[in-house]
Amino acid sequence: HRWPFDEPFSAYAVMGMDKDGDGKFSREELAPFARINMESLHEYGFFTSVRQGKGAIAFSDPVDYWLDHDGKALTLNFTLPVKEGAIVVKDARLEVTDPSFFVSFEFAKDTPVRVEGSSKSCKPQLRPPPPGVFQRLSQLGENAFNNAPPGGLGGDFSTPVTFSCP
């Protein structure tokens, strides 16, 4: 995962983190905040789910996580591995979404999903929501979010990924 934060949040989040006073934020200076993010996101399942058939695939704890700062905004980087022994990809559906739609996620334009390991020949296929769905979102009032169905509204606006395997 590579999650960029917006500039206002980033400016607030890095207050007091430039320990050496050089005007830049090193990975080491940002490490405590990266750890806090990982601990906090665990409660939400990292907004990531993989279903294979009717079953859910479990994840191990995130690895290789860090924050970087490009001078304007923070980006949280991490790998969320599936639990050892889980066979994932064929007939799998990956989603990264916030059911409340408080946080908006989108896949990168270049290489949005990469398959590694023995299923490397499988090709990911993104299935974006139908045209106009985001216009509909902008027309929803606060009441729509307060009275959202179980599971929230995020699934209506997510881009699930399925996999084509030979």
Salt bridges, closest charged atoms under 4 A:
ASP61 OD1 - HIS42 NE2 3.99
ASP68 OD2 - ARG2 NH1 3.83
GLU95 OE2 - ARG93 NE 3.36
GLU106 OE2 - LYS109 NZ 3.70
GLU116 OE2 - ARG114 NE 2.99
ASP156 OD2 - ARG136 NH2 3.93
